[in-house]
Amino acid sequence: MIAELERVVLTTDLPEYSLRTGDIGTVVLVHQEGLGYEVEFMTLTGQTVAIISLFSSQVRPIGDREIAQARVLT
């Protein structure tokens, strides 16, 4: 299970929030022992883009061999 304050990777596009698969967020609340998560997505300068309730299937843990990439929000 993913714990609070862990970073996660979005596994689906969320165009209503300008978020794409692969964007990184931070779990701020775990729902029902991991069935879902409240996840905060921020810009690289620390501005909150969105705080969203997501199903566990919509996020995954960050792997050891992954690297972040910057992009401009649309």
N, CA, C and O atoms as CSV, one atom per row, in Angstrom:
chain,resi,resn,atom,element,x,y,z
A,1,MET,N,N,0.839,-1.188,0.000
A,1,MET,CA,C,0.000,0.000,0.000
A,1,MET,C,C,0.885,1.253,0.000
A,1,MET,O,O,1.956,1.271,0.606
A,2,ILE,N,N,0.431,2.260,-0.667
A,2,ILE,CA,C,1.121,3.548,-0.713
A,2,ILE,C,C,0.756,4.316,0.561
A,2,ILE,O,O,-0.407,4.334,0.964
A,3,ALA,N,N,1.730,4.937,1.179
A,3,ALA,CA,C,1.512,5.654,2.438
A,3,ALA,C,C,1.367,7.156,2.205
A,3,ALA,O,O,1.739,7.674,1.152
A,4,GLU,N,N,0.817,7.845,3.209
A,4,GLU,CA,C,0.730,9.300,3.149
A,4,GLU,C,C,2.127,9.894,3.004
A,4,GLU,O,O,3.094,9.397,3.582
A,5,LEU,N,N,2.210,10.956,2.229
A,5,LEU,CA,C,3.417,11.717,1.921
A,5,LEU,C,C,4.354,11.026,0.939
A,5,LEU,O,O,5.432,11.547,0.655
A,6,GLU,N,N,3.971,9.870,0.418
A,6,GLU,CA,C,4.754,9.242,-0.649
A,6,GLU,C,C,4.401,9.894,-1.975
A,6,GLU,O,O,3.269,10.323,-2.197
A,7,ARG,N,N,5.389,9.960,-2.844
A,7,ARG,CA,C,5.135,10.455,-4.199
A,7,ARG,C,C,4.638,9.307,-5.064
A,7,ARG,O,O,5.062,8.161,-4.909
A,8,VAL,N,N,3.726,9.638,-5.981
A,8,VAL,CA,C,3.132,8.636,-6.866
A,8,VAL,C,C,3.104,9.161,-8.291
A,8,VAL,O,O,3.253,10.359,-8.533
A,9,VAL,N,N,2.909,8.244,-9.226
A,9,VAL,CA,C,2.829,8.576,-10.644
A,9,VAL,C,C,1.396,8.369,-11.113
A,9,VAL,O,O,0.790,7.334,-10.834
A,10,LEU,N,N,0.864,9.337,-11.814
A,10,LEU,CA,C,-0.487,9.254,-12.373
A,10,LEU,C,C,-0.484,8.259,-13.534
A,10,LEU,O,O,0.408,8.301,-14.382
A,11,THR,N,N,-1.472,7.367,-13.580
A,11,THR,CA,C,-1.521,6.342,-14.629
A,11,THR,C,C,-2.593,6.619,-15.676
A,11,THR,O,O,-2.811,5.796,-16.565
A,12,THR,N,N,-3.253,7.747,-15.586
A,12,THR,CA,C,-4.296,8.106,-16.546
A,12,THR,C,C,-4.296,9.615,-16.751
A,12,THR,O,O,-3.958,10.368,-15.838
A,13,ASP,N,N,-4.672,10.055,-17.939
A,13,ASP,CA,C,-4.798,11.491,-18.194
A,13,ASP,C,C,-6.009,12.042,-17.454
A,13,ASP,O,O,-7.045,11.383,-17.367
A,14,LEU,N,N,-5.873,13.251,-16.922
A,14,LEU,CA,C,-6.981,13.977,-16.294
A,14,LEU,C,C,-7.046,15.371,-16.916
A,14,LEU,O,O,-6.629,16.348,-16.293
A,15,PRO,N,N,-7.573,15.468,-18.155
A,15,PRO,CA,C,-7.541,16.742,-18.880
A,15,PRO,C,C,-8.277,17.878,-18.175
A,15,PRO,O,O,-7.954,19.047,-18.382
A,16,GLU,N,N,-9.260,17.545,-17.350
A,16,GLU,CA,C,-9.990,18.597,-16.638
A,16,GLU,C,C,-9.113,19.326,-15.622
A,16,GLU,O,O,-9.459,20.415,-15.165
A,17,TYR,N,N,-7.975,18.719,-15.270
A,17,TYR,CA,C,-6.998,19.329,-14.358
A,17,TYR,C,C,-5.679,19.632,-15.066
A,17,TYR,O,O,-4.714,20.026,-14.412
A,18,SER,N,N,-5.617,19.459,-16.379
A,18,SER,CA,C,-4.391,19.617,-17.182
A,18,SER,C,C,-3.291,18.661,-16.742
A,18,SER,O,O,-2.110,18.989,-16.849
A,19,LEU,N,N,-3.665,17.476,-16.245
A,19,LEU,CA,C,-2.702,16.481,-15.804
A,19,LEU,C,C,-2.642,15.337,-16.804
A,19,LEU,O,O,-3.645,14.975,-17.419
A,20,ARG,N,N,-1.434,14.770,-16.955
A,20,ARG,CA,C,-1.214,13.694,-17.914
A,20,ARG,C,C,-0.614,12.474,-17.219
A,20,ARG,O,O,-0.015,12.569,-16.148
A,21,THR,N,N,-0.797,11.336,-17.862
A,21,THR,CA,C,-0.145,10.117,-17.406
A,21,THR,C,C,1.343,10.398,-17.226
A,21,THR,O,O,1.982,10.984,-18.099
A,22,GLY,N,N,1.886,9.976,-16.091
A,22,GLY,CA,C,3.298,10.199,-15.800
A,22,GLY,C,C,3.562,11.373,-14.885
A,22,GLY,O,O,4.663,11.492,-14.346
A,23,ASP,N,N,2.570,12.259,-14.691
A,23,ASP,CA,C,2.766,13.369,-13.759
A,23,ASP,C,C,2.910,12.825,-12.339
A,23,ASP,O,O,2.328,11.797,-11.993
A,24,ILE,N,N,3.689,13.528,-11.528
A,24,ILE,CA,C,4.009,13.075,-10.172
A,24,ILE,C,C,3.240,13.914,-9.153
A,24,ILE,O,O,3.183,15.140,-9.244
A,25,GLY,N,N,2.652,13.219,-8.182
A,25,GLY,CA,C,1.934,13.892,-7.108
A,25,GLY,C,C,2.339,13.305,-5.764
A,25,GLY,O,O,3.097,12.338,-5.695
A,26,THR,N,N,1.821,13.903,-4.703
A,26,THR,CA,C,2.098,13.454,-3.346
A,26,THR,C,C,0.804,13.033,-2.674
A,26,THR,O,O,-0.174,13.780,-2.690
A,27,VAL,N,N,0.787,11.857,-2.088
A,27,VAL,CA,C,-0.400,11.369,-1.371
A,27,VAL,C,C,-0.536,12.165,-0.078
A,27,VAL,O,O,0.380,12.186,0.744
A,28,VAL,N,N,-1.674,12.815,0.099
A,28,VAL,CA,C,-1.917,13.577,1.321
A,28,VAL,C,C,-2.925,12.881,2.235
A,28,VAL,O,O,-3.065,13.254,3.400
A,29,LEU,N,N,-3.627,11.874,1.715
A,29,LEU,CA,C,-4.586,11.119,2.527
A,29,LEU,C,C,-4.835,9.767,1.868
A,29,LEU,O,O,-5.001,9.683,0.651
A,30,VAL,N,N,-4.859,8.721,2.669
A,30,VAL,CA,C,-5.164,7.373,2.181
A,30,VAL,C,C,-6.609,7.073,2.524
A,30,VAL,O,O,-7.011,7.215,3.679
A,31,HIS,N,N,-7.409,6.655,1.525
A,31,HIS,CA,C,-8.814,6.313,1.722
A,31,HIS,C,C,-8.975,4.801,1.842
A,31,HIS,O,O,-8.391,4.048,1.062
A,32,GLN,N,N,-9.746,4.366,2.794
A,32,GLN,CA,C,-10.152,2.970,2.966
A,32,GLN,C,C,-8.997,1.988,2.768
A,32,GLN,O,O,-9.073,1.072,1.949
A,33,GLU,N,N,-7.944,2.197,3.522
A,33,GLU,CA,C,-6.785,1.299,3.543
A,33,GLU,C,C,-6.198,1.033,2.154
A,33,GLU,O,O,-5.790,-0.088,1.850
A,34,GLY,N,N,-6.162,2.072,1.318
A,34,GLY,CA,C,-5.503,1.967,0.024
A,34,GLY,C,C,-6.412,1.772,-1.174
A,34,GLY,O,O,-5.923,1.579,-2.287
A,35,LEU,N,N,-7.730,1.816,-0.976
A,35,LEU,CA,C,-8.632,1.721,-2.127
A,35,LEU,C,C,-8.599,2.993,-2.964
A,35,LEU,O,O,-8.927,2.983,-4.151
A,36,GLY,N,N,-8.200,4.083,-2.328
A,36,GLY,CA,C,-8.098,5.355,-3.020
A,36,GLY,C,C,-7.172,6.282,-2.273
A,36,GLY,O,O,-6.757,6.004,-1.148
A,37,TYR,N,N,-6.849,7.408,-2.925
A,37,TYR,CA,C,-5.900,8.361,-2.353
A,37,TYR,C,C,-6.317,9.782,-2.692
A,37,TYR,O,O,-6.876,10.042,-3.758
A,38,GLU,N,N,-6.042,10.688,-1.784
A,38,GLU,CA,C,-6.122,12.116,-2.061
A,38,GLU,C,C,-4.704,12.514,-2.446
A,38,GLU,O,O,-3.771,12.341,-1.662
A,39,VAL,N,N,-4.543,13.048,-3.659
A,39,VAL,CA,C,-3.199,13.317,-4.181
A,39,VAL,C,C,-3.097,14.790,-4.572
A,39,VAL,O,O,-3.973,15.337,-5.242
A,40,GLU,N,N,-2.000,15.418,-4.131
A,40,GLU,CA,C,-1.734,16.810,-4.493
A,40,GLU,C,C,-0.703,16.833,-5.619
A,40,GLU,O,O,0.348,16.198,-5.535
A,41,PHE,N,N,-1.026,17.574,-6.666
A,41,PHE,CA,C,-0.112,17.783,-7.792
A,41,PHE,C,C,0.329,19.236,-7.752
A,41,PHE,O,O,-0.489,20.145,-7.616
A,42,MET,N,N,1.649,19.443,-7.874
A,42,MET,CA,C,2.216,20.782,-7.754
A,42,MET,C,C,3.158,21.073,-8.912
A,42,MET,O,O,3.690,20.162,-9.547
A,43,THR,N,N,3.355,22.372,-9.176
A,43,THR,CA,C,4.384,22.773,-10.134
A,43,THR,C,C,5.745,22.586,-9.475
A,43,THR,O,O,5.825,22.344,-8.271
A,44,LEU,N,N,6.797,22.696,-10.247
A,44,LEU,CA,C,8.145,22.544,-9.697
A,44,LEU,C,C,8.522,23.668,-8.738
A,44,LEU,O,O,9.470,23.530,-7.965
A,45,THR,N,N,7.786,24.780,-8.782
A,45,THR,CA,C,8.048,25.882,-7.856
A,45,THR,C,C,7.160,25.823,-6.619
A,45,THR,O,O,7.213,26.716,-5.773
A,46,GLY,N,N,6.343,24.775,-6.508
A,46,GLY,CA,C,5.554,24.575,-5.297
A,46,GLY,C,C,4.134,25.084,-5.313
A,46,GLY,O,O,3.477,25.078,-4.272
A,47,GLN,N,N,3.635,25.522,-6.448
A,47,GLN,CA,C,2.241,25.968,-6.538
A,47,GLN,C,C,1.338,24.768,-6.779
A,47,GLN,O,O,1.590,23.955,-7.668
A,48,THR,N,N,0.282,24.666,-5.976
A,48,THR,CA,C,-0.656,23.558,-6.126
A,48,THR,C,C,-1.435,23.695,-7.431
A,48,THR,O,O,-2.011,24.743,-7.720
A,49,VAL,N,N,-1.442,22.626,-8.205
A,49,VAL,CA,C,-2.230,22.564,-9.442
A,49,VAL,C,C,-3.606,21.998,-9.120
A,49,VAL,O,O,-4.622,22.530,-9.566
A,50,ALA,N,N,-3.637,20.902,-8.335
A,50,ALA,CA,C,-4.904,20.261,-7.980
A,50,ALA,C,C,-4.680,19.302,-6.823
A,50,ALA,O,O,-3.598,18.741,-6.653
A,51,ILE,N,N,-5.732,19.130,-6.034
A,51,ILE,CA,C,-5.782,18.079,-5.019
A,51,ILE,C,C,-6.995,17.236,-5.390
A,51,ILE,O,O,-8.124,17.726,-5.393
A,52,ILE,N,N,-6.754,15.963,-5.704
A,52,ILE,CA,C,-7.794,15.137,-6.313
A,52,ILE,C,C,-7.906,13.801,-5.591
A,52,ILE,O,O,-6.901,13.210,-5.197
A,53,SER,N,N,-9.139,13.331,-5.421
A,53,SER,CA,C,-9.373,11.974,-4.922
A,53,SER,C,C,-9.279,11.019,-6.102
A,53,SER,O,O,-9.972,11.193,-7.104
A,54,LEU,N,N,-8.421,10.009,-5.983
A,54,LEU,CA,C,-8.187,9.070,-7.069
A,54,LEU,C,C,-8.328,7.639,-6.582
A,54,LEU,O,O,-8.050,7.341,-5.421
A,55,PHE,N,N,-8.762,6.754,-7.475
A,55,PHE,CA,C,-8.782,5.330,-7.173
A,55,PHE,C,C,-7.343,4.806,-7.204
A,55,PHE,O,O,-6.479,5.399,-7.850
A,56,SER,N,N,-7.092,3.711,-6.515
A,56,SER,CA,C,-5.744,3.149,-6.484
A,56,SER,C,C,-5.248,2.779,-7.886
A,56,SER,O,O,-4.041,2.772,-8.129
A,57,SER,N,N,-6.154,2.475,-8.800
A,57,SER,CA,C,-5.765,2.125,-10.168
A,57,SER,C,C,-5.286,3.334,-10.975
A,57,SER,O,O,-4.735,3.168,-12.063
A,58,GLN,N,N,-5.487,4.540,-10.458
A,58,GLN,CA,C,-5.108,5.752,-11.175
A,58,GLN,C,C,-3.726,6.268,-10.803
A,58,GLN,O,O,-3.241,7.234,-11.392
A,59,VAL,N,N,-3.090,5.627,-9.827
A,59,VAL,CA,C,-1.733,6.003,-9.425
A,59,VAL,C,C,-0.908,4.750,-9.177
A,59,VAL,O,O,-1.445,3.658,-8.988
A,60,ARG,N,N,0.406,4.931,-9.183
A,60,ARG,CA,C,1.307,3.828,-8.867
A,60,ARG,C,C,2.523,4.405,-8.161
A,60,ARG,O,O,2.807,5.597,-8.279
A,61,PRO,N,N,3.241,3.561,-7.427
A,61,PRO,CA,C,4.468,4.036,-6.782
A,61,PRO,C,C,5.518,4.401,-7.821
A,61,PRO,O,O,5.469,3.929,-8.957
A,62,ILE,N,N,6.458,5.234,-7.430
A,62,ILE,CA,C,7.580,5.584,-8.296
A,62,ILE,C,C,8.606,4.458,-8.241
A,62,ILE,O,O,8.946,3.970,-7.164
A,63,GLY,N,N,9.094,4.053,-9.402
A,63,GLY,CA,C,10.097,2.994,-9.481
A,63,GLY,C,C,11.504,3.519,-9.244
A,63,GLY,O,O,11.766,4.714,-9.384
A,64,ASP,N,N,12.393,2.625,-8.887
A,64,ASP,CA,C,13.786,2.981,-8.587
A,64,ASP,C,C,14.547,3.496,-9.805
A,64,ASP,O,O,15.515,4.240,-9.645
A,65,ARG,N,N,14.144,3.129,-10.997
A,65,ARG,CA,C,14.890,3.482,-12.203
A,65,ARG,C,C,14.157,4.509,-13.056
A,65,ARG,O,O,14.298,4.507,-14.279
A,66,GLU,N,N,13.373,5.387,-12.427
A,66,GLU,CA,C,12.633,6.416,-13.162
A,66,GLU,C,C,13.246,7.786,-12.918
A,66,GLU,O,O,13.857,8.034,-11.879
A,67,ILE,N,N,13.071,8.671,-13.896
A,67,ILE,CA,C,13.573,10.032,-13.800
A,67,ILE,C,C,12.426,10.986,-14.164
A,67,ILE,O,O,11.622,10.689,-15.048
A,68,ALA,N,N,12.360,12.123,-13.480
A,68,ALA,CA,C,11.305,13.110,-13.742
A,68,ALA,C,C,11.660,13.954,-14.967
A,68,ALA,O,O,12.828,14.108,-15.324
A,69,GLN,N,N,10.620,14.493,-15.594
A,69,GLN,CA,C,10.794,15.361,-16.751
A,69,GLN,C,C,9.853,16.542,-16.593
A,69,GLN,O,O,8.697,16.357,-16.212
A,70,ALA,N,N,10.316,17.741,-16.874
A,70,ALA,CA,C,9.486,18.940,-16.743
A,70,ALA,C,C,8.683,19.171,-18.015
A,70,ALA,O,O,9.127,18.837,-19.113
A,71,ARG,N,N,7.489,19.749,-17.851
A,71,ARG,CA,C,6.646,20.167,-18.970
A,71,ARG,C,C,5.830,21.379,-18.538
A,71,ARG,O,O,5.632,21.598,-17.343
A,72,VAL,N,N,5.364,22.153,-19.483
A,72,VAL,CA,C,4.550,23.333,-19.209
A,72,VAL,C,C,3.090,22.897,-19.186
A,72,VAL,O,O,2.649,22.162,-20.071
A,73,LEU,N,N,2.329,23.347,-18.174
A,73,LEU,CA,C,0.898,23.038,-18.115
A,73,LEU,C,C,0.171,23.724,-19.258
A,73,LEU,O,O,0.486,24.856,-19.625
A,74,THR,N,N,-0.802,23.025,-19.810
A,74,THR,CA,C,-1.601,23.606,-20.895
A,74,THR,C,C,-2.878,24.184,-20.353
A,74,THR,O,O,-3.685,24.719,-21.114
